[in-house]
Amino acid sequence: MKKKLLAALLLLAALLPVIASVGCDGTETPPGPKTEMLVIAENGETAYSVIRPDISEPGDPGIKGTTALVAAAKEIGNPLPLITDWTGQGGTPIGEKEILIGKTNRPESEEVLATLSGNRYAVRVVGEKIVMIGTSPVGTKLAADWFTANYVTGKTKIEVPKDLNFTEEYEMYYRIASPSATGKDKFDQMMLMANLQGIINRESKSRVYIDGDGAAANWFKTFTSEGGWLADKSFETLKSLKDLYEIAKPYVKKVIIWDPEVPASFNVAGTAAGCEDGVVVSPEMYESWKTTFEGLDVIDLRGKFTGSETGSAKNDAYRWAIREYLEKGLCSRDFICYYFDSAYTRPNGDWAYVSLRDWPIYNRAFIFDLSPWGDEAPLDDPDQPIGTDLETLKLILSTQRKLLGEKGTFEVCGFFTFSKYSRWDINTKSKHETVPTEWETVYVISEYGAYQNTATEFCWNQSLHSQYPYGELKNNRPAEMLDYETNKVYLSFFMADYDSAFPLYNYLQKHWADENRGKYPLCWGINPTLLDSYPDVISYYYSTKTDNDYFGSDASAAGYFNPSRVPDDFWKEMIAHNRDYFKRMDLSVAPMILDWDKLGDRALDAFSEFAPDGISTIICDFHGNGGKQAKPFVHDTGMVCDELWNGFDTSSVDAAVASLNRAITRPSKKNSSFLLVRAVWVSPTFISDVIDAYRASNPGVDVEVVDIYNYYSLRGQQLEG
């Protein structure tokens, strides 16, 4: 019975004379049968005029929308007079019935515009006037176009609901120059700019591109040129940081003031800003922007962290952020950011790890800067109880791991501060060198099933690049698989270390443009998880590769981790993570696995699931526990396991040849020599020159430079032969 009654009611509703009304959220809802209509034109007669601003810029999109509306009205036989808002001598008096398009001198236009912010437009009935206006000329055009499509085109008369009130956000693309200020001012302004960019690119339909250094300019040119994914986007240039704030304003909810006396609070403020849609400002910037921020809630971190909890104000700050944001599940499950805080950076105007703050804001990521060492206090916090930094770091990692459970892995984006945590520059008394500090960081995080994307400084616009909708990526495979021969030298070159965002974004594009790329087969090492932040950059490399360009994962696979440190409980998720990213990039080799000891059976079985065509390792035991490099062998799954040679001297061609001569044993009629070379940040021309010079210095030796797939295949044939 209930079903029959419902059906009858639905039929009755369908027969009622429903006219759609429009709400302020951009959705259309049936208003019911009593909606009053405002008739604008019928049977060729109208009391209305279309009013546009008398003063307008050439090519104003709003004017185009106005003329399109008038043309559409004429086409249906209801022409509308078009006049400007000039009311002086020779002008037209203000009428009661007008269609106002754009910023006219009528109070109704100002009234509606005052209700808009960001990139929005409105079509609204005010009394007997219809107002169409946007926060930019593009918005005004969209308002006029929307009205034309909904109330003019295809109609016999022009009429609208008297309660018409439509507001919609629209898409815009913007460019803004990085701040021209210097010192602390540049640091503060860069933080706010990147902060606002992250919020806009996450929350709105609009997108912001910051014109940064040379790499940013190069990539902008690449992607806005013909065939680029941004080629059809029209970028409007913003003149000031205040202009950028006006676009972000509808989405900004809080202001977070960090404490210069506690440099870690700069990172804590960044975490809070991402989680609470806030902006990070120094006390000085807050004072100068106070009226702009009027009405926003303020989180003031000044004086909040004193060391009363841990004996370290620095660690108190991070412990507070862990409780307030990380433990409550407000932060990203995918990323935590290892970014420099304000110590030694803001005083020097160093904004290398500030320009990329759009990325943690965009992802709501937890941000920290802590030492991985438990045997000495860091330079920036010498009075803390020794090991406090490491305890807090482990608390962050364990909390993130607990939140994930068995549902995945997570990335540590960024790098340690050399001068705070290792013997570098002003830190002359540290016990630890830089490379061991890098390895120690990975040693610590791997225990939690995490992986690292190390160097990320000066990586611009990740919150925009990451939105590229990339498709299938197709790696090269050799046209011919070779048969193993004795009395030869088999050489293969692995072009490393593009395992982190900075070298992928900055260095690789220079070497990619080398005129000798394609002369010899080269395997380019890329961290597959960089598809998260720079999918368009990676796609560009794939689409422009030669037949001699191959791709393999860099340290260590899909992210930088130590396989020997991954607990058995986390391998299931680690395998799934790597298999996914290897599939996305069409990879099946892992030529640069970094670890403290030779891989055990659990790790070997795991790698054979996503890198079945071959792996190579570099083993360094900085703890002195007896870790050793395994001799080349074939795993029982058929995966070839080799060593990646790490002794290539790239200081000059002669030095490189000398190092090859020391590493390569002379081949014989019974055997051949193999060497997989790690070549860090060198050009194809350099490799070509080295190969030619090596051949010249070894007359009579049959040297064959092979691609990475043939290298592993030939190595396997030799080992099993």
VENVEN-V458912 format. One record per run of one state. SS is the DSSP state (helix for helix, strand for strand, loop for the rest). FROM is the first residue (numbers start at 1). LEN is the number of residues. If there is no record, write none. Layout:
((SS FROM LEN) (SS FROM LEN))
This chain:
((loop 1 1) (helix 2 14) (loop 16 4) (strand 20 3) (loop 23 5) (strand 28 3) (loop 31 6) (strand 37 6) (loop 43 2) (strand 45 2) (loop 47 2) (strand 49 4) (loop 53 8) (helix 61 15) (loop 76 5) (strand 81 4) (loop 85 13) (strand 98 4) (loop 102 5) (helix 107 7) (loop 114 6) (strand 120 7) (loop 127 2) (strand 129 6) (loop 135 2) (helix 137 15) (loop 152 5) (strand 157 5) (loop 162 3) (strand 165 5) (loop 170 3) (strand 173 5) (loop 178 5) (helix 183 21) (loop 204 3) (strand 207 5) (loop 212 2) (helix 214 11) (loop 225 10) (strand 235 3) (loop 238 3) (helix 241 11) (loop 252 2) (strand 254 4) (loop 258 6) (helix 264 13) (loop 277 1) (strand 278 4) (loop 282 1) (helix 283 7) (loop 290 7) (strand 297 4) (loop 301 12) (helix 313 14) (loop 327 8) (strand 335 4) (loop 339 7) (helix 346 3) (loop 349 8) (helix 357 7) (loop 364 2) (strand 366 3) (loop 369 10) (helix 379 3) (loop 382 6) (helix 388 17) (loop 405 5) (strand 410 5) (loop 415 3) (helix 418 4) (loop 422 2) (strand 424 1) (loop 425 2) (strand 427 1) (loop 428 6) (helix 434 13) (loop 447 3) (strand 450 4) (loop 454 8) (helix 462 4) (loop 466 23) (strand 489 10) (loop 499 2) (helix 501 12) (loop 513 9) (strand 522 5) (loop 527 1) (helix 528 4) (loop 532 3) (helix 535 9) (loop 544 5) (strand 549 5) (loop 554 6) (strand 560 1) (loop 561 2) (helix 563 3) (loop 566 2) (helix 568 17) (loop 585 4) (strand 589 7) (loop 596 5) (helix 601 10) (loop 611 3) (strand 614 6) (loop 620 13) (strand 633 2) (loop 635 5) (strand 640 4) (loop 644 1) (strand 645 1) (loop 646 7) (helix 653 11) (loop 664 9) (strand 673 8) (loop 681 3) (helix 684 14) (loop 698 5) (strand 703 3) (loop 706 2) (helix 708 13) (loop 721 1))
